[in-house]
Amino acid sequence: MIPIPAAVVRWLVGLLVAVGLLTVAWFHGRAKGVASERAVWTERQIVAERAARQTETDLAALAAKSAARQAEKERLLNDQAQRQTAAWRAAMARVRDIRVPAAVGVQLDAAAGLSGASAVAGAPDPGPAAGDLDPLIGLAETLDACRQNNLAGRINADRLTEARDWYDALRERVNAR
């Protein structure tokens, strides 16, 4: 064996001590880095959870406001429909009973592409006697049905518009972050 000078041994021991200290410092720094990164991640999760709760609260408030607005719109539409119904009934009460002459009926049937009398039906029903039935009742019922259909269509259109506006607002809010 070749003897190793003491200076070389001290130098090697110093090198090993320095490498050991650097290794310990590296592991310590890594552990601190992991802990600090975990703390940052946890803080971000807490912030995200708070934001999600706030968003849920805001959306619940928007839904409540939307429901209130929708209920008010339906109430106003119903009031308007009632006023229109009363106005139609009053207007129809002032209209005279006018019967379409048979000759005109035939011309209208021909214009519509209908041929003469129906093969299924027998003689045309003359209907009730003139004094038995108010001729405006059928017209008023038809107008009521038209009004109700129009009201339902307007309510559905308002609801769809409201839902679209709510979705657009939500999408803008979510995408803004």
matplotlib code that plots the C-alpha trace (Angstrom):
import matplotlib.pyplot as plt

x = [0.0, 1.1, 1.0, -1.4, -0.1, -2.0, -2.7, -4.5, -6.5, -7.5, -8.5, -10.6, -12.3, -13.0, -14.4, -16.7, -17.8, -18.6, -20.5, -22.4, -23.3, -24.4, -26.5, -28.1, -28.8, -30.3, -32.7, -33.6, -34.3, -36.3, -38.4, -39.0, -39.9, -42.4, -43.9, -44.1, -45.6, -48.1, -49.0, -49.5, -51.6, -53.8, -54.2, -55.3, -57.8, -59.3, -59.6, -61.2, -63.7, -64.6, -65.1, -67.2, -69.4, -69.7, -70.6, -73.3, -74.7, -74.7, -76.4, -79.0, -79.7, -79.9, -82.3, -84.5, -84.5, -85.3, -88.2, -89.5, -89.3, -90.9, -93.8, -94.3, -94.3, -96.8, -99.0, -98.8, -99.6, -102.5, -103.9, -103.4, -105.1, -108.1, -108.4, -108.2, -110.8, -113.2, -112.5, -113.1, -116.3, -117.6, -116.6, -118.2, -121.4, -121.8, -121.4, -124.6, -125.5, -124.7, -125.4, -123.5, -125.9, -125.8, -124.8, -121.7, -120.9, -120.9, -118.5, -116.2, -116.2, -115.4, -112.5, -111.2, -111.3, -114.2, -116.6, -120.3, -121.8, -119.7, -120.0, -120.0, -122.4, -126.1, -128.0, -126.3, -127.2, -129.3, -128.1, -130.1, -133.0, -132.1, -133.3, -131.8, -128.1, -126.2, -124.1, -121.2, -120.6, -118.7, -116.8, -116.0, -114.8, -112.6, -111.2, -110.5, -108.7, -106.6, -105.9, -104.8, -102.6, -101.0, -100.5, -98.9, -96.6, -95.5, -94.9, -92.8, -90.9, -90.2, -89.0, -86.7, -85.3, -84.8, -83.0, -80.8, -79.9, -79.1, -76.9, -75.1, -74.5, -73.2, -70.9, -69.5, -68.9, -67.2, -65.1, -64.0, -61.9]
y = [0.0, 3.5, 5.9, 8.9, 12.2, 13.7, 16.9, 14.8, 13.0, 16.3, 17.6, 14.5, 14.7, 18.4, 17.6, 14.9, 17.2, 20.0, 17.5, 16.3, 19.8, 20.7, 17.5, 18.3, 21.9, 20.6, 18.2, 20.9, 23.4, 20.9, 20.0, 23.7, 24.3, 21.4, 22.7, 26.3, 25.0, 23.0, 26.0, 28.1, 25.4, 25.1, 28.9, 28.8, 26.1, 28.1, 31.1, 29.0, 27.5, 31.0, 32.2, 29.2, 29.8, 33.4, 32.5, 30.1, 32.8, 35.3, 32.8, 32.1, 35.8, 36.2, 33.2, 34.8, 38.1, 36.4, 34.5, 37.7, 39.5, 36.6, 36.5, 40.2, 39.8, 37.0, 39.1, 42.1, 39.9, 38.3, 41.8, 42.9, 39.7, 40.4, 43.9, 42.8, 40.1, 42.7, 45.0, 42.3, 41.2, 44.8, 45.3, 42.0, 42.9, 45.9, 43.9, 43.0, 39.4, 39.0, 35.7, 34.7, 34.0, 30.4, 31.7, 33.4, 30.3, 28.3, 30.8, 30.7, 26.9, 26.9, 29.4, 27.1, 24.1, 22.4, 20.7, 21.1, 19.3, 17.0, 13.3, 12.3, 14.9, 15.0, 18.1, 21.1, 21.7, 24.9, 25.4, 26.6, 28.9, 32.6, 33.3, 30.2, 31.1, 34.4, 34.3, 36.1, 33.3, 31.2, 34.2, 35.2, 31.6, 31.6, 35.0, 33.7, 30.7, 32.9, 35.2, 32.3, 30.9, 34.3, 34.7, 31.3, 32.0, 35.4, 33.8, 31.1, 33.6, 35.8, 32.7, 31.7, 35.2, 35.3, 32.0, 33.0, 36.3, 34.4, 32.0, 34.7, 36.6, 33.4, 32.6, 36.1, 36.0, 32.6, 33.4, 36.8, 35.1]
z = [0.0, -0.8, 2.1, 1.6, 2.8, 5.7, 3.7, 1.1, 3.8, 5.4, 1.9, 1.2, 4.6, 4.1, 0.7, 2.1, 4.9, 2.3, 0.1, 3.2, 4.2, 0.7, 0.6, 4.0, 2.8, -0.4, 1.3, 3.9, 1.1, -0.9, 2.2, 2.8, -0.8, -0.8, 2.4, 1.1, -2.3, -0.4, 1.7, -1.5, -3.0, 0.1, 0.2, -3.5, -2.8, 0.1, -2.1, -4.9, -2.5, -1.2, -4.7, -5.6, -2.5, -3.4, -7.0, -5.7, -3.5, -6.3, -8.7, -6.1, -5.7, -9.5, -9.7, -7.0, -8.8, -12.1, -10.6, -9.1, -12.4, -14.2, -11.7, -12.1, -15.9, -15.7, -13.4, -15.8, -18.8, -17.0, -16.1, -19.7, -21.0, -18.7, -19.9, -23.5, -22.9, -21.4, -24.3, -26.9, -25.2, -25.1, -28.8, -29.8, -27.9, -30.2, -33.4, -35.2, -36.0, -39.7, -41.4, -44.5, -47.3, -48.7, -52.2, -50.6, -48.7, -51.9, -53.5, -50.4, -50.5, -54.2, -53.6, -50.9, -53.3, -51.6, -53.8, -53.1, -50.1, -48.0, -48.8, -45.2, -43.8, -44.6, -44.9, -43.3, -39.7, -39.5, -36.0, -33.1, -33.5, -33.6, -30.1, -28.5, -28.8, -28.7, -31.9, -30.2, -27.7, -30.2, -31.4, -27.8, -27.0, -30.1, -29.2, -25.6, -27.0, -29.3, -26.4, -24.1, -26.8, -27.4, -23.7, -23.3, -26.3, -24.8, -21.4, -23.0, -25.1, -22.0, -20.0, -22.8, -23.1, -19.4, -19.4, -22.3, -20.6, -17.3, -19.2, -21.0, -17.8, -16.1, -19.0, -19.1, -15.3, -15.4, -18.4, -17.0, -14.3]

ax = plt.figure().add_subplot(projection="3d")
ax.plot(x, y, z, "-o")
ax.set_aspect("equal")
plt.show()
